Amino acid sequence: GDPTPLDGVSVTRRYALERNTGTPTDTLAAVGGQPWIVAGDKYVIVGSPLVPDATTLPVRAAFVPWLGDVLSQRLAENAGPVIDAAPGAPVSRPAGADALELPSGERLTLTSDSLTAPAAPGVYFFTRGQRRIGALAVNPEAKESVLDRLDLNAFAARLRGRNVRVMDDSTALDARVLSSAPRRPIVTPLLIVALALLLLESAIVGMGRRRVAS
């Protein structure tokens, strides 16, 4: 493979590192087939003192760039990966995550390598112990948020009525409204009602006069 800053480093004094099976670790360098530099969640262990009489690492030109990479990639605070998923979609559990933190603060224990994304949209956090190590962003499918105009037939189907007609031409709509005026004039019925009221009033007045004359 490509050379690394640790290639060619000699080690004259080191401590034996024993792997803890309950803690995930990465071996960055080995000596004689045994781990010499290992890294895990927010830690890096070098199995030798960083002095020239124990290892040539601190006197090499690549030591400072290597140390900078270790500090930025292994020891710096990291919010972890962000996974986007649709509601109800299958999601792979990130390595090391043991629970999913809900917006309410409740935590759901994760026991399998995959889980089903919650139905409610929102941001959920993967946790390891009391620390957040990643996030799950649940959002509806993008196509569900696209606003588009319904075609005329689909729009008409959503309107309740005995005779629905949808038009997208304002001129035709104006003509339709004006032509839909009642064909039977209402003036004649109003005149008949007014005449009937006048006759009724005259009859009442005449009856009153006859009673006074008698």
C-alpha positions as protocol buffer text, in pm:
chain_id: "A"
residue {
  index: 1
  type: GLY
  ca { x: 0 y: 0 z: 0 }
}
residue {
  index: 2
  type: ASP
  ca { x: 95 y: 367 z: 5 }
}
residue {
  index: 3
  type: PRO
  ca { x: 360 y: 467 z: 262 }
}
residue {
  index: 4
  type: THR
  ca { x: 237 y: 619 z: 587 }
}
residue {
  index: 5
  type: PRO
  ca { x: 413 y: 844 z: 841 }
}
residue {
  index: 6
  type: LEU
  ca { x: 465 y: 535 z: 1058 }
}
residue {
  index: 7
  type: ASP
  ca { x: 652 y: 336 z: 792 }
}
residue {
  index: 8
  type: GLY
  ca { x: 1019 y: 289 z: 880 }
}
residue {
  index: 9
  type: VAL
  ca { x: 980 y: 391 z: 1243 }
}
residue {
  index: 10
  type: SER
  ca { x: 1193 y: 181 z: 1477 }
}
residue {
  index: 11
  type: VAL
  ca { x: 1087 y: 89 z: 1828 }
}
residue {
  index: 12
  type: THR
  ca { x: 1337 y: -5 z: 2098 }
}
residue {
  index: 13
  type: ARG
  ca { x: 1112 y: 11 z: 2401 }
}
residue {
  index: 14
  type: ARG
  ca { x: 742 y: -51 z: 2424 }
}
residue {
  index: 15
  type: TYR
  ca { x: 463 y: -175 z: 2650 }
}
residue {
  index: 16
  type: ALA
  ca { x: 239 y: -467 z: 2565 }
}
residue {
  index: 17
  type: LEU
  ca { x: -114 y: -358 z: 2477 }
}
residue {
  index: 18
  type: GLU
  ca { x: -395 y: -599 z: 2552 }
}
residue {
  index: 19
  type: ARG
  ca { x: -718 y: -571 z: 2356 }
}
residue {
  index: 20
  type: ASN
  ca { x: -1042 y: -524 z: 2548 }
}
residue {
  index: 21
  type: THR
  ca { x: -1298 y: -730 z: 2360 }
}
residue {
  index: 22
  type: GLY
  ca { x: -1581 y: -504 z: 2477 }
}
residue {
  index: 23
  type: THR
  ca { x: -1431 y: -188 z: 2326 }
}
residue {
  index: 24
  type: PRO
  ca { x: -1398 y: -136 z: 1948 }
}
residue {
  index: 25
  type: THR
  ca { x: -1042 y: -32 z: 1855 }
}
residue {
  index: 26
  type: ASP
  ca { x: -837 y: 29 z: 1541 }
}
residue {
  index: 27
  type: THR
  ca { x: -471 y: -75 z: 1520 }
}
residue {
  index: 28
  type: LEU
  ca { x: -277 y: 210 z: 1359 }
}
residue {
  index: 29
  type: ALA
  ca { x: 64 y: 44 z: 1386 }
}
residue {
  index: 30
  type: ALA
  ca { x: 206 y: -290 z: 1499 }
}
residue {
  index: 31
  type: VAL
  ca { x: 548 y: -416 z: 1605 }
}
residue {
  index: 32
  type: GLY
  ca { x: 632 y: -782 z: 1565 }
}
residue {
  index: 33
  type: GLY
  ca { x: 269 y: -858 z: 1489 }
}
residue {
  index: 34
  type: GLN
  ca { x: 157 y: -699 z: 1816 }
}
residue {
  index: 35
  type: PRO
  ca { x: -41 y: -373 z: 1836 }
}
residue {
  index: 36
  type: TRP
  ca { x: 178 y: -74 z: 1910 }
}
residue {
  index: 37
  type: ILE
  ca { x: -48 y: 228 z: 1839 }
}
residue {
  index: 38
  type: VAL
  ca { x: -424 y: 179 z: 1877 }
}
residue {
  index: 39
  type: ALA
  ca { x: -715 y: 420 z: 1856 }
}
residue {
  index: 40
  type: GLY
  ca { x: -1079 y: 419 z: 1953 }
}
residue {
  index: 41
  type: ASP
  ca { x: -1357 y: 654 z: 2054 }
}
residue {
  index: 42
  type: LYS
  ca { x: -1176 y: 975 z: 2152 }
}
residue {
  index: 43
  type: TYR
  ca { x: -847 y: 809 z: 2245 }
}
residue {
  index: 44
  type: VAL
  ca { x: -514 y: 710 z: 2090 }
}
residue {
  index: 45
  type: ILE
  ca { x: -263 y: 492 z: 2280 }
}
residue {
  index: 46
  type: VAL
  ca { x: 103 y: 468 z: 2184 }
}
residue {
  index: 47
  type: GLY
  ca { x: 276 y: 171 z: 2343 }
}
residue {
  index: 48
  type: SER
  ca { x: 607 y: 357 z: 2384 }
}
residue {
  index: 49
  type: PRO
  ca { x: 720 y: 681 z: 2544 }
}
residue {
  index: 50
  type: LEU
  ca { x: 755 y: 950 z: 2277 }
}
residue {
  index: 51
  type: VAL
  ca { x: 1125 y: 998 z: 2336 }
}
residue {
  index: 52
  type: PRO
  ca { x: 1413 y: 922 z: 2096 }
}
residue {
  index: 53
  type: ASP
  ca { x: 1557 y: 640 z: 2310 }
}
residue {
  index: 54
  type: ALA
  ca { x: 1226 y: 448 z: 2289 }
}
residue {
  index: 55
  type: THR
  ca { x: 1120 y: 515 z: 1930 }
}
residue {
  index: 56
  type: THR
  ca { x: 1238 y: 720 z: 1635 }
}
residue {
  index: 57
  type: LEU
  ca { x: 885 y: 852 z: 1574 }
}
residue {
  index: 58
  type: PRO
  ca { x: 926 y: 1191 z: 1750 }
}
residue {
  index: 59
  type: VAL
  ca { x: 1244 y: 1278 z: 1554 }
}
residue {
  index: 60
  type: ARG
  ca { x: 1102 y: 1206 z: 1211 }
}
residue {
  index: 61
  type: ALA
  ca { x: 984 y: 1491 z: 987 }
}
residue {
  index: 62
  type: ALA
  ca { x: 643 y: 1324 z: 946 }
}
residue {
  index: 63
  type: PHE
  ca { x: 578 y: 1320 z: 1321 }
}
residue {
  index: 64
  type: VAL
  ca { x: 416 y: 1665 z: 1345 }
}
residue {
  index: 65
  type: PRO
  ca { x: 178 y: 1612 z: 1048 }
}
residue {
  index: 66
  type: TRP
  ca { x: 89 y: 1268 z: 1187 }
}
residue {
  index: 67
  type: LEU
  ca { x: 20 y: 1416 z: 1530 }
}
residue {
  index: 68
  type: GLY
  ca { x: -201 y: 1684 z: 1371 }
}
residue {
  index: 69
  type: ASP
  ca { x: -404 y: 1418 z: 1189 }
}
residue {
  index: 70
  type: VAL
  ca { x: -444 y: 1222 z: 1512 }
}
residue {
  index: 71
  type: LEU
  ca { x: -568 y: 1529 z: 1699 }
}
residue {
  index: 72
  type: SER
  ca { x: -813 y: 1636 z: 1427 }
}
residue {
  index: 73
  type: GLN
  ca { x: -943 y: 1297 z: 1317 }
}
residue {
  index: 74
  type: ARG
  ca { x: -926 y: 1089 z: 1633 }
}
residue {
  index: 75
  type: LEU
  ca { x: -945 y: 1325 z: 1928 }
}
residue {
  index: 76
  type: ALA
  ca { x: -1149 y: 1622 z: 1807 }
}
residue {
  index: 77
  type: GLU
  ca { x: -1516 y: 1635 z: 1902 }
}
residue {
  index: 78
  type: ASN
  ca { x: -1726 y: 1497 z: 1619 }
}
residue {
  index: 79
  type: ALA
  ca { x: -2102 y: 1507 z: 1589 }
}
residue {
  index: 80
  type: GLY
  ca { x: -2095 y: 1179 z: 1399 }
}
residue {
  index: 81
  type: PRO
  ca { x: -2266 y: 1080 z: 1076 }
}
residue {
  index: 82
  type: VAL
  ca { x: -2604 y: 1216 z: 971 }
}
residue {
  index: 83
  type: ILE
  ca { x: -2834 y: 963 z: 804 }
}
residue {
  index: 84
  type: ASP
  ca { x: -3128 y: 1080 z: 591 }
}
residue {
  index: 85
  type: ALA
  ca { x: -3428 y: 848 z: 568 }
}
residue {
  index: 86
  type: ALA
  ca { x: -3794 y: 852 z: 475 }
}
residue {
  index: 87
  type: PRO
  ca { x: -4053 y: 764 z: 742 }
}
residue {
  index: 88
  type: GLY
  ca { x: -4066 y: 387 z: 792 }
}
residue {
  index: 89
  type: ALA
  ca { x: -3758 y: 320 z: 579 }
}
residue {
  index: 90
  type: PRO
  ca { x: -3496 y: 63 z: 691 }
}
residue {
  index: 91
  type: VAL
  ca { x: -3181 y: 218 z: 838 }
}
residue {
  index: 92
  type: SER
  ca { x: -2846 y: 60 z: 923 }
}
residue {
  index: 93
  type: ARG
  ca { x: -2737 y: 117 z: 1280 }
}
residue {
  index: 94
  type: PRO
  ca { x: -2407 y: 311 z: 1304 }
}
residue {
  index: 95
  type: ALA
  ca { x: -2119 y: 124 z: 1464 }
}
residue {
  index: 96
  type: GLY
  ca { x: -2117 y: 166 z: 1839 }
}
residue {
  index: 97
  type: ALA
  ca { x: -2469 y: 308 z: 1868 }
}
residue {
  index: 98
  type: ASP
  ca { x: -2668 y: 146 z: 2146 }
}
residue {
  index: 99
  type: ALA
  ca { x: -2982 y: 364 z: 2156 }
}
residue {
  index: 100
  type: LEU
  ca { x: -3191 y: 611 z: 1955 }
}
residue {
  index: 101
  type: GLU
  ca { x: -3281 y: 935 z: 2131 }
}
residue {
  index: 102
  type: LEU
  ca { x: -3632 y: 1063 z: 2049 }
}
residue {
  index: 103
  type: PRO
  ca { x: -3728 y: 1434 z: 2042 }
}
residue {
  index: 104
  type: SER
  ca { x: -3908 y: 1378 z: 2375 }
}
residue {
  index: 105
  type: GLY
  ca { x: -3578 y: 1269 z: 2535 }
}
residue {
  index: 106
  type: GLU
  ca { x: -3681 y: 904 z: 2558 }
}
residue {
  index: 107
  type: ARG
  ca { x: -3425 y: 650 z: 2438 }
}
residue {
  index: 108
  type: LEU
  ca { x: -3502 y: 334 z: 2246 }
}
residue {
  index: 109
  type: THR
  ca { x: -3247 y: 58 z: 2293 }
}
residue {
  index: 110
  type: LEU
  ca { x: -3099 y: -76 z: 1967 }
}
residue {
  index: 111
  type: THR
  ca { x: -3022 y: -446 z: 1964 }
}
residue {
  index: 112
  type: SER
  ca { x: -2998 y: -534 z: 1594 }
}
residue {
  index: 113
  type: ASP
  ca { x: -2783 y: -408 z: 1307 }
}
residue {
  index: 114
  type: SER
  ca { x: -3077 y: -228 z: 1147 }
}
residue {
  index: 115
  type: LEU
  ca { x: -3385 y: -37 z: 1254 }
}
residue {
  index: 116
  type: THR
  ca { x: -3697 y: 116 z: 1103 }
}
residue {
  index: 117
  type: ALA
  ca { x: -3703 y: 494 z: 1078 }
}
residue {
  index: 118
  type: PRO
  ca { x: -3977 y: 652 z: 1293 }
}
residue {
  index: 119
  type: ALA
  ca { x: -4301 y: 750 z: 1119 }
}
residue {
  index: 120
  type: ALA
  ca { x: -4295 y: 1108 z: 1249 }
}
residue {
  index: 121
  type: PRO
  ca { x: -4058 y: 1346 z: 1064 }
}
residue {
  index: 122
  type: GLY
  ca { x: -3786 y: 1500 z: 1278 }
}
residue {
  index: 123
  type: VAL
  ca { x: -3428 y: 1463 z: 1397 }
}
residue {
  index: 124
  type: TYR
  ca { x: -3334 y: 1166 z: 1614 }
}
residue {
  index: 125
  type: PHE
  ca { x: -2992 y: 1103 z: 1770 }
}
residue {
  index: 126
  type: PHE
  ca { x: -2788 y: 786 z: 1790 }
}
residue {
  index: 127
  type: THR
  ca { x: -2623 y: 758 z: 2129 }
}
residue {
  index: 128
  type: ARG
  ca { x: -2353 y: 552 z: 2295 }
}
residue {
  index: 129
  type: GLY
  ca { x: -2399 y: 567 z: 2667 }
}
residue {
  index: 130
  type: GLN
  ca { x: -2481 y: 929 z: 2742 }
}
residue {
  index: 131
  type: ARG
  ca { x: -2308 y: 1074 z: 2434 }
}
residue {
  index: 132
  type: ARG
  ca { x: -2457 y: 1147 z: 2093 }
}
residue {
  index: 133
  type: ILE
  ca { x: -2257 y: 987 z: 1811 }
}
residue {
  index: 134
  type: GLY
  ca { x: -2480 y: 1055 z: 1509 }
}
residue {
  index: 135
  type: ALA
  ca { x: -2817 y: 1173 z: 1389 }
}
residue {
  index: 136
  type: LEU
  ca { x: -3111 y: 1034 z: 1192 }
}
residue {
  index: 137
  type: ALA
  ca { x: -3300 y: 1296 z: 990 }
}
residue {
  index: 138
  type: VAL
  ca { x: -3646 y: 1165 z: 898 }
}
residue {
  index: 139
  type: ASN
  ca { x: -3820 y: 1355 z: 620 }
}
residue {
  index: 140
  type: PRO
  ca { x: -4101 y: 1265 z: 377 }
}
residue {
  index: 141
  type: GLU
  ca { x: -4008 y: 1177 z: 22 }
}
residue {
  index: 142
  type: ALA
  ca { x: -3914 y: 1488 z: -176 }
}
residue {
  index: 143
  type: LYS
  ca { x: -4187 y: 1423 z: -432 }
}
residue {
  index: 144
  type: GLU
  ca { x: -4449 y: 1454 z: -157 }
}
residue {
  index: 145
  type: SER
  ca { x: -4350 y: 1817 z: -103 }
}
residue {
  index: 146
  type: VAL
  ca { x: -4368 y: 1920 z: -470 }
}
residue {
  index: 147
  type: LEU
  ca { x: -4655 y: 2161 z: -530 }
}
residue {
  index: 148
  type: ASP
  ca { x: -4799 y: 2124 z: -877 }
}
residue {
  index: 149
  type: ARG
  ca { x: -5120 y: 2233 z: -1045 }
}
residue {
  index: 150
  type: LEU
  ca { x: -5391 y: 1971 z: -1087 }
}
residue {
  index: 151
  type: ASP
  ca { x: -5518 y: 1914 z: -1436 }
}
residue {
  index: 152
  type: LEU
  ca { x: -5875 y: 2018 z: -1506 }
}
residue {
  index: 153
  type: ASN
  ca { x: -6022 y: 1668 z: -1486 }
}
residue {
  index: 154
  type: ALA
  ca { x: -5855 y: 1592 z: -1152 }
}
residue {
  index: 155
  type: PHE
  ca { x: -5967 y: 1927 z: -1013 }
}
residue {
  index: 156
  type: ALA
  ca { x: -6326 y: 1873 z: -1130 }
}
residue {
  index: 157
  type: ALA
  ca { x: -6328 y: 1528 z: -969 }
}
residue {
  index: 158
  type: ARG
  ca { x: -6253 y: 1686 z: -630 }
}
residue {
  index: 159
  type: LEU
  ca { x: -6545 y: 1930 z: -647 }
}
residue {
  index: 160
  type: ARG
  ca { x: -6880 y: 1813 z: -523 }
}
residue {
  index: 161
  type: GLY
  ca { x: -7172 y: 1912 z: -739 }
}
residue {
  index: 162
  type: ARG
  ca { x: -7434 y: 1780 z: -978 }
}
residue {
  index: 163
  type: ASN
  ca { x: -7296 y: 1961 z: -1280 }
}
residue {
  index: 164
  type: VAL
  ca { x: -6932 y: 2069 z: -1246 }
}
residue {
  index: 165
  type: ARG
  ca { x: -6755 y: 2244 z: -1531 }
}
residue {
  index: 166
  type: VAL
  ca { x: -6395 y: 2367 z: -1492 }
}
residue {
  index: 167
  type: MET
  ca { x: -6248 y: 2624 z: -1730 }
}
residue {
  index: 168
  type: ASP
  ca { x: -5902 y: 2776 z: -1745 }
}
residue {
  index: 169
  type: ASP
  ca { x: -5998 y: 3060 z: -1983 }
}
residue {
  index: 170
  type: SER
  ca { x: -6109 y: 3378 z: -1801 }
}
residue {
  index: 171
  type: THR
  ca { x: -6292 y: 3507 z: -2110 }
}
residue {
  index: 172
  type: ALA
  ca { x: -6494 y: 3189 z: -2137 }
}
residue {
  index: 173
  type: LEU
  ca { x: -6564 y: 3207 z: -1764 }
}
residue {
  index: 174
  type: ASP
  ca { x: -6699 y: 3564 z: -1791 }
}
residue {
  index: 175
  type: ALA
  ca { x: -6921 y: 3464 z: -2082 }
}
residue {
  index: 176
  type: ARG
  ca { x: -7044 y: 3161 z: -1890 }
}
residue {
  index: 177
  type: VAL
  ca { x: -7135 y: 3369 z: -1584 }
}
residue {
  index: 178
  type: LEU
  ca { x: -7322 y: 3631 z: -1785 }
}
residue {
  index: 179
  type: SER
  ca { x: -7510 y: 3374 z: -1991 }
}
residue {
  index: 180
  type: SER
  ca { x: -7616 y: 3188 z: -1679 }
}
residue {
  index: 181
  type: ALA
  ca { x: -7849 y: 3471 z: -1569 }
}
residue {
  index: 182
  type: PRO
  ca { x: -8210 y: 3356 z: -1512 }
}
residue {
  index: 183
  type: ARG
  ca { x: -8407 y: 3348 z: -1833 }
}
residue {
  index: 184
  type: ARG
  ca { x: -8746 y: 3407 z: -1665 }
}
residue {
  index: 185
  type: PRO
  ca { x: -8784 y: 3776 z: -1571 }
}
residue {
  index: 186
  type: ILE
  ca { x: -8878 y: 3847 z: -1212 }
}
residue {
  index: 187
  type: VAL
  ca { x: -9040 y: 4186 z: -1282 }
}
residue {
  index: 188
  type: THR
  ca { x: -9384 y: 4040 z: -1364 }
}
residue {
  index: 189
  type: PRO
  ca { x: -9415 y: 3835 z: -1044 }
}
residue {
  index: 190
  type: LEU
  ca { x: -9313 y: 4135 z: -839 }
}
residue {
  index: 191
  type: LEU
  ca { x: -9578 y: 4352 z: -1008 }
}
residue {
  index: 192
  type: ILE
  ca { x: -9844 y: 4088 z: -939 }
}
residue {
  index: 193
  type: VAL
  ca { x: -9747 y: 4075 z: -571 }
}
residue {
  index: 194
  type: ALA
  ca { x: -9751 y: 4456 z: -546 }
}
residue {
  index: 195
  type: LEU
  ca { x: -10096 y: 4472 z: -713 }
}
residue {
  index: 196
  type: ALA
  ca { x: -10231 y: 4207 z: -477 }
}
residue {
  index: 197
  type: LEU
  ca { x: -10109 y: 4406 z: -178 }
}
residue {
  index: 198
  type: LEU
  ca { x: -10277 y: 4722 z: -308 }
}
residue {
  index: 199
  type: LEU
  ca { x: -10607 y: 4541 z: -359 }
}
residue {
  index: 200
  type: LEU
  ca { x: -10583 y: 4391 z: -12 }
}
residue {
  index: 201
  type: GLU
  ca { x: -10513 y: 4734 z: 138 }
}
residue {
  index: 202
  type: SER
  ca { x: -10810 y: 4887 z: -51 }
}
residue {
  index: 203
  type: ALA
  ca { x: -11040 y: 4612 z: 73 }
}
residue {
  index: 204
  type: ILE
  ca { x: -10931 y: 4667 z: 433 }
}
residue {
  index: 205
  type: VAL
  ca { x: -10984 y: 5046 z: 404 }
}
residue {
  index: 206
  type: GLY
  ca { x: -11332 y: 4995 z: 248 }
}
residue {
  index: 207
  type: MET
  ca { x: -11441 y: 4763 z: 526 }
}
residue {
  index: 208
  type: GLY
  ca { x: -11330 y: 5019 z: 781 }
}
residue {
  index: 209
  type: ARG
  ca { x: -11535 y: 5295 z: 616 }
}
residue {
  index: 210
  type: ARG
  ca { x: -11853 y: 5086 z: 603 }
}
residue {
  index: 211
  type: ARG
  ca { x: -11822 y: 5011 z: 972 }
}
residue {
  index: 212
  type: VAL
  ca { x: -11788 y: 5383 z: 1054 }
}
residue {
  index: 213
  type: ALA
  ca { x: -12093 y: 5475 z: 834 }
}
residue {
  index: 214
  type: SER
  ca { x: -12313 y: 5219 z: 1000 }
}
